[in-house]
Amino acid sequence: MKYQSLMQPRDYQTKANRLMKGREAFALLMAMRTGKTKVALDDFGTMELEGKASDLLVIAPAGVYKTWLEAIREHVSLDLQKRLLTHVWEAGKAKAAVGFMIIKNRPRILLMNVEALSRPGDARKLAIEFVKTNRAGIIVDESTAIKNPKAKRTKFINTELAPLSSFRRILSGLVIPRSPLDLFSQFEFLDWNILGFRSYYAFRARYAIMRNEFFGGRRVAIVTGYRDLEELHALIEPHSFRVPFRPNIPSTYSVRHVRLSKEQETAYKEIKEFATTQLANGQHVTATIVISQMLRLHQILCGHVKDEEGKENEIPEYRTEELIELLEDYEGKAVIWCSYDIDIRKVSAALAKHFGVNVARFWGGNLKTREEEERAFKTRDDTPYMVATPDAGGWGRTWDMADLVIYYSSKNNLEHREQSEQRVQGTDKKRPVDYVDLIVPNTVEMKFLEALRNKINMVTTINGDNYREWLI
């Protein structure tokens, strides 16, 4: 793989486009925030200009795919933007794509979330029809989303969509988050000839060291190690460009969208209507009352709600799944901030189970062990994640070994936000930090984030006349 560590961002973006130009299959293995989206859109612009492609299907995780809209506005040339049609797939709104699909004499971009392709239905039908209509390329952003060869979405994308495309790209900051075997499905999507295997099991037999174990009387093949990885890297190298290191790039801030479960949608709607009605009937509306209602709504967005007796009840949510998908594309230490104790328990358990690692916690519930857990996070490779509350870990801690900060849930406390952001900064630290907020669009969570980003004190801003605009 092309290793790049000394160039400035524009230099390696230019080099990536030069290496990729005209290729049917290519992997942009560029670290988070190094401009791989721009590179991919520049590439499509060139292909369209040269008559090698007319359409582009972008497939990405649910929390990412809509961010391509802003990227298109920012990076696509003015000439192409004047001619370009863009459509965003949304579940339950298949009819909205009818007008988009009718127009075939202009370049088009279709944005789809990978989860929508996990089962037969309108999303799959639209994707196939779109790719078949004109010369269409396919980009799989955060391509570790298709690393599982057994997953239904992987099989559909690799066997039904990919053969119909004129060119294919995968974008990933970390193409092998857990194992070199993760390469198979991602490069199968590009072109099976790159690795030279049509079968995952043949690929595994070549590069993995296996041992048979017996569980409940059943023999199971267990991977115990890997071999010939230099050979594997040599196969990938001509078809990829890698930027694992990001010099002189300032800290970045981004959001990752979270979808709601049906249970969350119902609960959110009910409490929002109740709160609005209650406030409208009140004689005096204060900021404290409004914020209290906003926090009730925020708790639902995080997947829990208190009943009349004050007991916490969990409801289905996709936030934890989104967090895991984000971390699968990252290698290194990360700090995850949670606003509620129930989130600490849920997140730490989910990360430990999914990644098979130790997870450090720093909150009021582990007073006796949190210093020891912090030491493990700071010194041990098998403890890559710190899950903490701003109340407990937001002051006086130095976690500058982490370069990724994720706000799993974030309240409206500006002091907590500023202090928690500083925990990963150090006086001698030269590496950039990525701050990512998990949010549900068009909810009170957006209002919290806007207030924090703009350093707005909600207590002094909300009044009896404007409370409705905060309870969106």
C-alpha positions in Angstrom: 0.0 0.0 0.0 1.2 3.5 -0.8 2.5 4.9 2.5 2.3 8.6 3.0 3.5 10.5 6.0 5.3 13.7 5.0 3.2 15.4 2.4 0.6 18.1 3.1 -3.1 17.2 2.6 -3.3 18.7 -0.9 -0.2 16.9 -2.0 -1.4 13.4 -1.1 -4.9 14.1 -2.4 -3.3 15.0 -5.7 -1.2 11.9 -5.6 -4.2 9.7 -4.8 -6.2 11.1 -7.7 -3.2 10.5 -10.0 -2.8 6.9 -8.9 -6.5 6.2 -9.1 -7.3 8.0 -12.4 -9.0 5.7 -14.9 -8.8 2.6 -12.7 -11.9 0.4 -12.4 -11.0 -0.7 -8.8 -9.2 1.3 -6.2 -9.0 1.6 -2.4 -8.5 4.9 -0.6 -7.2 3.8 2.8 -6.9 7.3 4.2 -7.2 8.2 7.8 -10.1 10.0 9.3 -10.4 13.7 8.1 -7.6 13.5 5.5 -9.9 14.3 2.6 -10.7 10.9 1.1 -14.3 12.1 0.3 -12.9 15.0 -1.7 -10.5 12.7 -3.5 -13.4 10.3 -4.4 -15.6 13.2 -5.6 -12.7 14.6 -7.7 -12.2 11.2 -9.2 -15.9 11.0 -10.2 -15.8 14.5 -11.6 -12.9 13.4 -13.9 -14.6 10.2 -14.9 -17.8 12.1 -15.8 -15.9 14.8 -17.7 -14.0 12.1 -19.7 -17.3 10.3 -20.5 -16.3 7.2 -18.5 -19.1 7.4 -16.0 -22.4 9.3 -15.7 -23.8 8.2 -12.3 -22.4 7.5 -8.8 -23.9 5.3 -6.1 -22.5 6.1 -2.6 -23.1 3.5 0.1 -22.2 4.4 3.7 -23.3 3.7 7.2 -26.5 5.3 8.4 -24.7 7.9 10.5 -22.5 8.9 7.6 -24.2 8.8 4.2 -26.1 12.1 4.5 -22.9 14.0 5.3 -22.0 13.4 1.6 -24.5 16.1 0.7 -22.3 18.8 2.3 -19.2 17.2 0.8 -20.8 17.4 -2.7 -21.7 21.1 -2.3 -18.1 21.8 -1.1 -16.0 19.7 -3.4 -17.8 19.1 -6.7 -16.9 21.7 -9.4 -19.4 24.4 -10.2 -19.7 23.1 -13.8 -20.7 19.7 -12.6 -23.0 21.0 -9.8 -25.0 22.9 -12.4 -25.8 19.6 -14.2 -25.8 17.2 -11.2 -28.9 15.6 -9.6 -28.5 14.2 -6.1 -31.0 12.0 -4.2 -30.8 10.7 -0.7 -32.5 7.4 0.0 -34.7 7.3 3.1 -36.6 4.3 4.4 -40.3 4.4 3.7 -39.9 7.1 1.0 -39.2 5.0 -2.1 -41.7 7.0 -4.2 -39.5 10.1 -3.6 -37.0 8.6 -6.0 -39.4 8.3 -9.0 -38.7 11.8 -10.4 -35.0 11.4 -9.8 -34.9 8.1 -11.7 -36.8 9.4 -14.7 -34.1 11.9 -15.6 -31.3 9.9 -17.3 -29.6 12.6 -19.5 -27.7 14.3 -16.6 -25.1 13.1 -14.1 -26.6 11.8 -10.9 -25.5 10.8 -7.4 -27.6 8.5 -5.2 -26.7 8.3 -1.5 -27.8 5.2 0.4 -27.2 3.8 3.9 -25.7 0.3 3.8 -28.2 -1.0 6.4 -31.0 -0.5 3.9 -29.4 -3.1 1.7 -29.4 -5.8 4.4 -32.7 -7.2 3.1 -34.8 -7.5 0.0 -37.0 -4.5 -0.7 -37.3 -1.1 -2.3 -33.7 0.0 -1.4 -32.2 -3.0 -3.2 -34.5 -2.5 -6.2 -33.6 1.2 -6.5 -29.8 0.5 -6.2 -29.9 -2.1 -9.0 -32.0 0.0 -11.3 -29.8 3.0 -10.7 -26.5 1.2 -11.4 -27.9 -0.6 -14.5 -29.4 2.6 -16.1 -26.2 4.5 -17.1 -22.5 4.0 -16.6 -22.5 4.1 -12.8 -19.6 3.9 -10.3 -20.0 2.6 -6.7 -18.3 4.0 -3.7 -18.5 2.1 -0.4 -17.6 4.6 2.3 -16.3 3.2 5.6 -16.0 -0.1 3.8 -15.5 -2.1 6.9 -19.3 -2.1 6.8 -19.0 -4.9 4.3 -16.1 -6.8 5.9 -18.3 -9.7 7.0 -18.6 -12.2 4.1 -21.6 -13.8 5.6 -23.6 -10.6 6.0 -26.6 -10.3 3.7 -25.7 -6.7 2.7 -22.1 -7.8 1.8 -23.4 -10.6 -0.4 -25.8 -8.3 -2.2 -23.3 -5.5 -2.8 -20.5 -7.8 -3.9 -22.4 -10.3 -6.0 -25.4 -8.3 -7.4 -24.4 -4.6 -7.4 -20.6 -4.6 -8.1 -20.7 -6.6 -11.4 -23.1 -3.9 -12.8 -20.8 -1.0 -12.1 -18.3 0.8 -14.3 -15.9 1.5 -11.5 -15.6 0.8 -7.8 -14.0 2.5 -4.8 -13.7 1.6 -1.1 -12.9 4.3 1.5 -11.6 3.4 4.9 -9.3 4.8 7.5 -8.7 1.3 8.9 -9.3 -1.5 6.4 -8.5 -4.3 8.9 -9.9 -3.1 12.2 -9.9 -6.6 13.8 -8.1 -9.0 11.5 -6.3 -9.3 8.1 -9.2 -11.5 7.0 -11.4 -8.4 7.0 -9.7 -7.6 3.7 -11.4 -10.3 1.7 -14.9 -9.0 1.3 -13.8 -5.4 0.8 -11.4 -6.3 -2.0 -13.8 -8.8 -3.4 -16.1 -5.9 -4.0 -13.4 -4.1 -5.9 -12.2 -7.1 -7.9 -11.7 -10.6 -6.7 -8.6 -10.9 -9.0 -6.7 -8.5 -6.7 -6.4 -11.1 -3.9 -6.9 -14.0 -6.3 -9.6 -15.9 -4.3 -13.2 -16.4 -5.0 -13.8 -18.2 -1.8 -13.4 -16.7 1.7 -12.5 -20.1 3.1 -9.8 -20.6 0.6 -8.5 -17.1 1.5 -8.6 -17.9 5.2 -6.8 -21.2 4.7 -4.0 -19.3 2.9 -3.4 -16.5 5.4 -4.8 -17.7 8.8 -3.4 -20.3 11.2 -6.3 -22.4 12.4 -7.0 -24.8 15.3 -10.1 -27.0 15.8 -11.9 -26.7 19.1 -15.0 -28.6 20.3 -18.0 -26.8 21.7 -21.0 -28.8 22.8 -19.8 -31.7 20.8 -19.4 -29.6 17.7 -16.1 -29.0 16.0 -15.3 -25.3 15.3 -12.3 -23.8 13.5 -10.7 -21.1 15.5 -8.2 -18.5 14.1 -5.0 -18.5 16.3 -2.7 -16.4 14.1 -1.8 -15.2 10.6 0.9 -15.8 8.1 2.3 -14.4 4.8 1.0 -11.0 5.6 3.8 -9.3 3.5 2.5 -11.2 0.5 -1.0 -10.0 1.3 0.2 -6.4 1.5 2.0 -6.8 -1.8 -1.2 -7.9 -3.5 -3.1 -4.8 -2.2 -0.3 -2.3 -2.8 -0.8 -1.6 -6.5 -4.6 -1.0 -6.0 -4.6 1.3 -3.0 -3.3 4.5 -1.5 -2.8 4.8 2.2 -2.5 7.8 4.5 -2.2 6.5 8.0 -0.6 9.6 9.4 -1.9 13.1 9.6 0.7 15.8 10.1 -0.1 19.4 10.8 -3.8 18.9 10.7 -5.7 20.7 13.4 -8.3 19.1 15.6 -11.6 18.5 13.8 -15.3 18.4 14.8 -17.9 16.4 13.1 -21.3 14.7 13.7 -22.5 11.2 13.1 -26.2 10.8 12.6 -28.2 8.2 14.7 -31.5 6.8 13.5 -34.4 6.2 15.9 -36.2 3.0 16.6 -39.9 2.9 16.3 -40.2 2.8 20.1 -38.1 5.9 20.4 -40.1 7.7 17.7 -43.3 7.0 19.5 -42.0 8.0 23.0 -40.4 11.1 21.7 -43.5 12.3 19.9 -45.7 11.7 22.9 -43.5 13.4 25.4 -42.8 16.3 23.1 -46.5 16.9 22.6 -47.2 16.5 26.3 -44.4 19.0 27.2 -45.5 21.6 24.7 -49.1 21.4 25.8 -48.1 21.5 29.5 -45.9 24.6 28.9 -48.6 26.3 26.8 -51.1 25.9 29.6 -48.7 27.2 32.3 -48.8 30.7 33.5 -45.1 31.2 33.8 -42.5 29.4 31.6 -38.9 29.4 32.9 -35.7 28.2 31.2 -35.3 25.6 33.9 -38.7 24.0 33.1 -37.9 24.0 29.4 -34.5 22.5 29.8 -36.0 19.8 32.1 -38.4 18.8 29.4 -35.6 18.8 26.8 -33.6 16.5 29.0 -36.5 14.1 29.1 -36.6 14.1 25.4 -32.8 13.6 25.3 -33.0 10.6 27.4 -35.4 9.0 25.0 -32.9 9.7 22.2 -30.3 7.8 24.2 -32.6 4.8 24.7 -34.0 5.1 28.1 -36.9 6.8 29.9 -38.0 7.1 33.5 -41.5 5.9 34.5 -43.8 7.6 37.0 -42.0 5.9 39.9 -38.6 7.2 38.7 -37.4 3.8 37.5 -35.2 3.8 34.4 -36.6 1.7 31.5 -34.5 0.9 28.5 -36.0 1.2 25.0 -34.5 -0.1 21.7 -31.9 2.2 20.2 -29.3 2.3 17.4 -26.8 4.7 19.1 -24.7 2.0 20.5 -24.5 0.2 17.1 -23.5 3.5 15.5 -20.7 3.9 18.1 -19.4 0.4 17.4 -19.4 1.1 13.6 -17.4 4.3 14.2 -14.8 2.6 16.4 -14.4 -0.3 13.9 -12.9 2.1 11.5 -10.4 3.4 14.1 -7.2 2.1 15.6 -5.9 3.6 18.8 -7.1 4.9 22.1 -10.5 6.7 22.3 -12.5 8.5 25.0 -16.3 8.1 25.0 -18.3 10.6 27.0 -21.7 9.7 28.4 -24.2 12.0 30.1 -26.0 9.3 32.0 -25.0 6.4 34.3 -27.2 4.0 32.4 -25.2 4.8 29.3 -21.9 4.1 31.0 -23.0 0.6 31.9 -24.5 -0.1 28.5 -21.7 1.3 26.4 -18.8 -0.3 28.4 -20.5 -3.7 28.3 -21.2 -3.4 24.5 -17.6 -2.4 23.7 -16.1 -5.2 25.8 -18.4 -7.8 24.2 -18.0 -6.7 20.6 -14.3 -6.0 20.5 -13.2 -8.5 23.2 -11.1 -5.9 25.1 -11.0 -4.4 28.5 -12.9 -1.1 28.9 -11.9 1.5 31.5 -14.6 3.5 33.2 -14.5 6.7 35.1 -17.8 7.7 36.8 -19.5 7.9 40.1 -20.4 4.2 40.1 -16.8 2.9 40.2 -15.1 5.1 42.8 -13.1 2.3 44.3 -11.7 1.0 41.0 -11.6 4.0 38.6 -8.1 5.0 39.3 -6.8 1.5 38.5 -9.0 1.4 35.4 -7.6 4.8 34.3 -4.0 3.4 34.7 -4.9 0.5 32.5 -6.3 2.8 29.8 -3.1 4.9 29.9 -0.6 2.1 29.9 -2.1 -1.1 28.5 -2.8 -2.0 24.8 -5.6 -4.3 25.8 -7.6 -1.4 27.3 -8.2 1.0 24.3 -11.4 2.7 25.5 -12.2 5.1 28.3 -16.0 5.5 29.0 -16.6 8.4 31.3 -19.0 11.0 32.6 -18.0 14.7 32.4 -19.0 15.1 36.0 -16.4 12.6 37.2 -13.7 12.6 34.5 -14.0 16.0 33.0 -11.5 17.7 35.4 -7.9 17.1 36.3 -7.4 14.1 34.1 -4.8 13.7 31.3 -5.8 11.2 28.6 -3.7 12.6 25.8 -2.8 9.1 24.5 -6.3 9.2 22.9 -6.8 10.9 19.5 -10.5 10.3 19.2 -13.2 11.7 21.4 -16.8 10.6 21.0 -19.7 12.2 22.7 -22.1 9.3 22.9 -24.6 11.6 24.7 -24.0 15.3 25.5 -26.2 17.6 27.7 -26.3 21.4 27.5 -23.5 22.0 30.1 -21.0 24.3 28.4 -18.4 24.0 31.2 -18.5 20.2 31.1 -18.1 20.3 27.3 -15.0 22.5 27.4 -13.4 20.6 30.2 -14.0 17.2 28.7 -12.5 18.3 25.4 -9.3 19.3 27.1 -8.7 15.9 28.7 -7.1 14.5 25.5 -4.9 17.6 24.9 -1.4 17.8 26.2 1.3 20.5 26.3 3.6 18.5 24.1 1.0 16.7 22.0 1.5 17.1 18.2 -1.2 14.7 17.0 -4.6 16.1 15.9 -7.7 15.1 17.8 -11.1 14.2 16.2 -14.2 15.1 18.2 -17.4 13.3 17.0 -20.9 13.9 18.3 -23.5 11.2 17.9 -26.8 13.0 17.4 -30.3 12.4 16.1 -31.1 15.2 13.5 -34.0 17.5 14.0 -34.4 16.9 17.7 -33.5 18.7 20.9 -30.0 17.1 20.6 -29.3 19.5 17.7 -30.2 22.4 19.9 -27.8 21.2 22.6 -25.0 20.8 20.1 -25.7 24.2 18.5 -25.7 25.9 21.9 -22.4 24.2 22.9 -20.6 25.0 19.6 -21.8 28.6 19.8 -21.1 28.9 23.5 -24.7 29.8 24.2 -26.0 29.7 27.8 -29.4 28.2 27.3 -30.5 29.3 30.8 -30.2 32.9 29.8 -31.4 32.5 26.3 -34.6 30.6 26.7 -37.6 32.6 27.8 -41.4 32.4 28.0 -41.8 33.4 24.4 -39.3 31.3 22.5 -39.5 28.0 24.3 -41.2 26.3 21.3 -38.2 26.8 19.1 -36.1 24.8 21.5 -38.5 21.9 21.8 -38.2 21.1 18.1 
